[in-house]
Amino acid sequence: MMGNLIDVSYDHKTKMILIAEVGNGKILGYSDVSDQSGDVAPSIENNLTATSSIYLYDN
């Protein structure tokens, strides 16, 4: 269950939605969301205490 969503970004290269979630201190990543429905488990779930935003650097 998600807590307090603080920021959302979309990575067009990997087609992944990234969510900074401060309530549980996590960065969540969801891939192929257009092909799924219902409760979807994140593809990426990294702990990061006091998350405040997401910045994607395009190299």
Phi and psi in degrees as a GROMACS rama.xvg file:
@    title "Ramachandran Plot"
@    xaxis  label "Phi"
@    yaxis  label "Psi"
@TYPE xy
-81.3792  149.095  MET-2
-97.7058  -119.057  GLY-3
-94.4064  103.35  ASN-4
-71.9696  128.414  LEU-5
-112.006  -27.2406  ILE-6
-159.743  149.903  ASP-7
-135.237  136.823  VAL-8
-135.912  155.903  SER-9
-121.266  125.959  TYR-10
-97.7543  105.723  ASP-11
-68.9452  -23.8398  HIS-12
-70.689  -44.3333  LYS-13
-97.6838  -5.8251  THR-14
55.9584  44.4172  LYS-15
-118.038  138.124  MET-16
-93.8808  127.612  ILE-17
-112.403  134.994  LEU-18
-126.637  126.003  ILE-19
-88.9643  119.684  ALA-20
-122.339  102.061  GLU-21
-77.8431  -25.9052  VAL-22
-58.9162  -41.0738  GLY-23
-110.664  3.71444  ASN-24
63.3227  55.9389  GLY-25
-138.092  156.458  LYS-26
-109.561  122.966  ILE-27
-112.988  138.515  LEU-28
-125.107  131.76  GLY-29
-121.708  126.738  TYR-30
-112.433  155.626  SER-31
53.3532  41.0991  ASP-32
-70.6202  -23.2382  VAL-33
-71.3805  -18.6626  SER-34
-97.8845  3.03672  ASP-35
-123.439  162.517  GLN-36
-145.217  163.834  SER-37
79.1436  -155.036  GLY-38
-77.7283  117.651  ASP-39
-111.68  130.654  VAL-40
-79.1742  143.688  ALA-41
-68.8763  145.988  PRO-42
-76.7796  -31.0234  SER-43
-126.296  135.747  ILE-44
-145.116  95.4921  GLU-45
-109.918  135.329  ASN-46
-76.1839  134.069  ASN-47
-154.656  97.5192  LEU-48
-63.0579  139.972  THR-49
61.3119  39.8583  ALA-50
-61.4847  133.033  THR-51
-123.469  -19.8054  SER-52
-168.894  173.181  SER-53
-126.651  135.3  ILE-54
-128.683  122.208  TYR-55
-99.7454  122.74  LEU-56
-97.4066  121.861  TYR-57
-94.8291  106.259  ASP-58
